[in-house]
Amino acid sequence: MRIARFTTGDDPRYALVDGEGADQQLVVLTGDPIYMPVQPTGERIPLDDDGVRLLAPVIPRSKVIGVGRNYAAHAAELGNTVPTTPLIFFKPNTSVIGPDDPIVLPSYSEEIHHEAELAVVIGKITKNVPPERALAQVFGYTVANDVTARDVQRTDGQWTRAKGFDSSCPLGPWIVTELDTDDLAVSARVNGKTRQDGRTSEFVFDVAGLISFISEVCTLLPGDVILTGTPAGVGPIVHGDIVEVEVQDIGVLRNPVIRR
């Protein structure tokens, strides 16, 4: 099941995405499916309707948790060792944007990179969950771009400015609620040219292990998002670029890049 958050010029609403290709329609729902039971309203809107704008499928009320160096090849390309336990960091919910929203490059950085990632959306209050029960806490999965000010990441020694700036966490295009994450393709294209091309089978720590580990550190709340790490091939984005991040069986997240 695919769940989108969208607007037609009014308040954000939620919908099931039905159909394929040019025939896709939004089956409008009552309420927010992460937090309450919902029902179809009976309204159906073509996804390609001129008035439809997809939004980030979730705005975490609490937090986004990133995982660093979860692909060995990515750790190596930046000259880092593979961690022996998950390396985690936070991004504020103000960093989240949706499909086609601009990634605004921060004024304090001259080297900003794309990072294609599978994102996990938590559906239940989760604390100290063992790995074998961790996936039962998941609401669904979406596509993420963990945009990073690489020069600032190197100089600051901690990653708040590098990874927490406004628009540094594009999410979308929707949430897929049932997905086998063991071996999915994860890729990034800049202006149509492939930069990253990895698979989740290359994870150092799998999804269940990440959820379990993070839940020992802090309570995960419904709507929290975990970014699972990025494959090798990260690189710079500049004003005027178009970044497309794709995760197999979910879809493509597209964002323009601007510098104001």
Backbone torsions as a table, in degrees:
resi	resn	phi	psi	omega
1	MET	NA	134.1	178.0
2	ARG	-108.6	128.9	-178.4
3	ILE	-120.2	123.0	-179.3
4	ALA	-111.8	153.3	170.3
5	ARG	-113.8	131.4	-170.2
6	PHE	-150.4	169.3	172.8
7	THR	-140.2	151.1	170.7
8	THR	-116.7	24.7	-178.8
9	GLY	110.0	-9.3	178.3
10	ASP	-109.8	-157.9	180.0
11	ASP	-63.7	150.5	177.8
12	PRO	-58.7	142.9	175.8
13	ARG	-131.7	170.0	179.5
14	TYR	-117.4	153.1	-179.0
15	ALA	-155.3	152.2	165.7
16	LEU	-79.4	142.5	176.2
17	VAL	-97.5	117.0	-175.2
18	ASP	-114.7	141.7	177.2
19	GLY	91.6	-176.2	-178.2
20	GLU	-135.9	153.6	173.7
21	GLY	56.9	-134.9	-176.3
22	ALA	-70.3	-12.8	-178.6
23	ASP	-94.0	6.8	-177.4
24	GLN	-67.0	139.2	178.6
25	GLN	-130.8	152.4	173.1
26	LEU	-94.5	119.3	175.9
27	VAL	-95.3	101.7	-168.6
28	VAL	-67.6	138.9	-178.4
29	LEU	-113.8	156.6	169.2
30	THR	-83.7	137.4	171.9
31	GLY	70.5	-171.2	-176.9
32	ASP	-106.0	114.3	-173.4
33	PRO	-67.1	-16.7	177.2
34	ILE	-71.9	-30.6	-170.0
35	TYR	-112.2	-12.8	-173.9
36	MET	-155.1	157.0	172.1
37	PRO	-63.9	142.4	-178.4
38	VAL	-129.6	163.6	177.3
39	GLN	-137.3	148.1	172.9
40	PRO	-63.3	139.6	178.9
41	THR	-83.0	-13.8	-173.7
42	GLY	97.6	-12.0	179.1
43	GLU	-85.4	134.9	175.9
44	ARG	-126.8	134.0	-176.7
45	ILE	-129.1	128.8	175.2
46	PRO	-58.5	134.2	-178.7
47	LEU	-62.1	-31.9	-178.6
48	ASP	-89.8	12.4	175.5
49	ASP	-59.6	138.3	-177.0
50	ASP	-59.2	-26.5	-177.3
51	GLY	-86.8	-5.5	-176.0
52	VAL	-89.0	131.3	173.9
53	ARG	-129.4	118.5	175.9
54	LEU	-73.1	140.2	178.6
55	LEU	-111.9	170.0	171.3
56	ALA	-52.5	129.6	-173.4
57	PRO	-67.5	-16.3	175.6
58	VAL	-150.2	139.2	167.8
59	ILE	-112.1	105.1	-175.8
60	PRO	-58.0	129.5	175.6
61	ARG	-73.2	-20.9	-174.9
62	SER	-113.9	-64.8	-169.3
63	LYS	-164.7	158.8	166.0
64	VAL	-113.0	129.5	179.7
65	ILE	-112.5	120.2	177.3
66	GLY	-95.2	154.8	176.5
67	VAL	-121.5	122.8	-178.3
68	GLY	-94.3	146.1	170.9
69	ARG	56.4	43.3	-179.6
70	ASN	-92.1	3.5	168.6
71	TYR	-121.8	126.4	-176.7
72	ALA	-60.2	-38.4	-177.7
73	ALA	-67.5	-34.3	177.0
74	HIS	-69.4	-41.8	176.4
75	ALA	-57.8	-42.9	-177.3
76	ALA	-67.1	-37.6	-176.4
77	GLU	-67.1	-21.8	177.0
78	LEU	-102.0	8.7	176.2
79	GLY	76.6	26.1	-178.1
80	ASN	-111.2	156.6	174.3
81	THR	-84.7	158.4	176.6
82	VAL	-76.9	128.0	-177.9
83	PRO	-68.3	151.1	177.6
84	THR	-86.3	-19.5	170.0
85	THR	-132.3	157.1	-177.6
86	PRO	-56.0	136.6	177.5
87	LEU	-98.2	112.0	-172.7
88	ILE	-117.2	155.6	178.5
89	PHE	-152.0	167.9	-178.4
90	PHE	-112.0	146.8	167.2
91	LYS	-122.2	136.2	179.5
92	PRO	-71.1	159.0	179.1
93	ASN	-67.9	-16.4	175.5
94	THR	-72.6	-8.4	176.3
95	SER	-81.7	-11.8	-172.7
96	VAL	-80.7	131.6	169.9
97	ILE	-132.6	172.1	-176.0
98	GLY	-112.4	-172.2	179.2
99	PRO	-58.0	136.2	176.9
100	ASP	69.7	-1.7	171.2
101	ASP	-72.6	146.6	-177.9
102	PRO	-75.8	137.7	166.0
103	ILE	-81.2	114.2	-176.9
104	VAL	-95.6	114.1	-176.6
105	LEU	-69.1	131.4	-177.5
106	PRO	-70.3	144.8	-176.2
107	SER	-65.9	-23.1	-174.6
108	TYR	-88.9	5.0	-178.4
109	SER	-129.8	145.0	176.4
110	GLU	-115.7	3.4	-177.7
111	GLU	-141.3	89.7	-177.6
112	ILE	-108.8	131.2	-176.4
113	HIS	-113.2	149.8	167.2
114	HIS	-83.2	151.3	174.1
115	GLU	-144.9	104.6	-179.4
116	ALA	-74.6	133.9	-175.7
117	GLU	-149.1	149.2	163.8
118	LEU	-80.1	133.2	178.6
119	ALA	-114.5	141.6	-179.8
120	VAL	-109.2	129.6	178.0
121	VAL	-105.3	120.5	-178.1
122	ILE	-77.4	141.6	-177.6
123	GLY	-114.1	-13.4	-176.3
124	LYS	-138.0	154.8	173.4
125	ILE	-60.0	127.4	-169.9
126	THR	-133.6	119.5	177.3
127	LYS	-142.8	128.7	176.9
128	ASN	53.4	44.2	179.9
129	VAL	-85.0	133.4	176.6
130	PRO	-72.6	155.9	-177.9
131	PRO	-54.9	-36.1	-176.4
132	GLU	-69.6	-15.0	177.1
133	ARG	-112.2	0.0	-169.9
134	ALA	-66.7	-39.8	-175.2
135	LEU	-67.8	-20.7	176.5
136	ALA	-69.0	-13.2	179.6
137	GLN	-89.9	-3.2	-174.1
138	VAL	-88.7	133.2	171.9
139	PHE	-82.6	-41.7	-179.4
140	GLY	177.4	-167.1	-173.4
141	TYR	-136.0	147.8	176.8
142	THR	-143.6	-176.2	-178.0
143	VAL	-103.0	141.6	-179.3
144	ALA	-135.6	155.1	171.4
145	ASN	-126.6	107.6	-179.0
146	ASP	-85.2	76.6	-175.4
147	VAL	-64.2	133.3	-169.5
148	THR	-134.5	129.4	171.7
149	ALA	-80.8	94.6	-168.4
150	ARG	-66.4	-39.4	-179.8
151	ASP	-63.9	-39.0	179.1
152	VAL	-70.9	-37.0	176.9
153	GLN	-58.5	-39.3	-179.5
154	ARG	-69.6	-37.5	-171.9
155	THR	-90.0	-28.3	-173.5
156	ASP	-77.2	-31.9	-177.2
157	GLY	85.1	-16.6	168.6
158	GLN	-140.2	166.2	-158.2
159	TRP	-110.3	15.3	-175.0
160	THR	-63.8	-51.7	179.7
161	ARG	-68.0	-33.8	-175.1
162	ALA	-71.0	-33.1	-171.7
163	LYS	-124.3	-2.6	-173.7
164	GLY	-109.3	5.3	-175.4
165	PHE	-71.6	158.1	179.2
166	ASP	-55.0	133.5	177.9
167	SER	79.6	11.2	-178.2
168	SER	-86.1	4.3	-178.4
169	CYS	-136.4	68.8	172.3
170	PRO	-61.6	135.6	176.6
171	LEU	-131.7	145.1	176.0
172	GLY	151.7	-169.6	-3.1
173	PRO	-78.7	-17.6	179.8
174	TRP	-158.2	178.1	177.2
175	ILE	-103.0	131.9	171.8
176	VAL	-102.4	123.9	-170.8
177	THR	-86.2	-21.7	-179.5
178	GLU	-127.6	116.1	-173.4
179	LEU	-156.4	133.3	172.0
180	ASP	-88.7	114.0	-172.9
181	THR	-95.7	9.7	-173.7
182	ASP	-66.9	-32.0	-174.8
183	ASP	-153.3	70.1	179.5
184	LEU	-105.1	142.3	174.2
185	ALA	-73.8	135.7	177.6
186	VAL	-128.1	121.6	-174.1
187	SER	-141.1	161.6	174.3
188	ALA	-137.4	139.0	175.1
189	ARG	-125.0	139.8	174.2
190	VAL	-120.2	119.1	-176.5
191	ASN	53.5	38.6	176.3
192	GLY	85.3	-6.9	-178.3
193	LYS	-100.2	128.0	-178.4
194	THR	-68.3	128.5	177.0
195	ARG	-109.4	-44.4	-178.6
196	GLN	-118.6	142.8	-179.8
197	ASP	-156.2	88.0	-177.5
198	GLY	-127.8	-175.1	179.6
199	ARG	-138.8	148.0	-179.8
200	THR	-67.3	-16.7	174.3
201	SER	-64.9	-13.6	178.3
202	GLU	-89.3	0.2	178.4
203	PHE	-53.0	141.4	167.8
204	VAL	-73.7	-44.2	177.9
205	PHE	-122.5	128.1	-176.2
206	ASP	-78.0	174.2	-173.7
207	VAL	-60.1	-47.0	-178.7
208	ALA	-61.5	-41.7	179.1
209	GLY	-64.7	-38.1	178.6
210	LEU	-65.2	-45.6	179.9
211	ILE	-60.2	-44.9	-179.7
212	SER	-61.3	-47.4	-178.4
213	PHE	-62.0	-48.0	-177.4
214	ILE	-64.7	-36.9	-178.5
215	SER	-68.4	-17.2	172.3
216	GLU	-75.5	-27.8	-177.6
217	VAL	-84.0	-46.7	-176.3
218	CYS	-149.0	152.0	177.9
219	THR	-70.2	128.2	175.2
220	LEU	-90.2	134.3	-177.6
221	LEU	-111.7	156.0	176.3
222	PRO	-53.1	132.1	-178.1
223	GLY	93.7	-13.5	173.4
224	ASP	-62.3	149.6	-176.8
225	VAL	-123.1	133.2	174.5
226	ILE	-110.4	125.2	173.9
227	LEU	-93.8	125.5	-165.3
228	THR	-92.6	5.0	179.1
229	GLY	106.7	163.0	-172.1
230	THR	-123.1	143.8	177.1
231	PRO	-75.4	173.4	178.9
232	ALA	-62.8	157.7	177.2
233	GLY	109.4	7.7	178.4
234	VAL	-59.1	151.0	-179.0
235	GLY	-165.6	176.2	-171.6
236	PRO	-74.0	149.2	169.3
237	ILE	-124.0	144.5	-176.5
238	VAL	-134.2	169.8	179.8
239	HIS	-52.2	130.4	178.2
240	GLY	96.2	-12.7	178.9
241	ASP	-70.9	157.1	169.5
242	ILE	-119.2	121.7	-178.8
243	VAL	-106.7	129.3	174.8
244	GLU	-121.4	123.5	176.4
245	VAL	-112.5	132.4	-176.9
246	GLU	-130.2	135.6	170.7
247	VAL	-121.5	128.1	-178.7
248	GLN	-52.0	136.9	177.1
249	ASP	69.7	5.7	171.2
250	ILE	-114.3	-65.4	-179.9
251	GLY	152.8	-164.1	-175.1
252	VAL	-114.5	132.3	175.2
253	LEU	-108.7	117.4	-175.4
254	ARG	-114.7	133.6	177.5
255	ASN	-144.1	134.5	169.6
256	PRO	-78.0	161.2	-179.3
257	VAL	-118.1	131.9	178.4
258	ILE	-135.4	154.5	170.1
259	ARG	-123.9	122.1	-177.3
260	ARG	-93.4	NA	NA
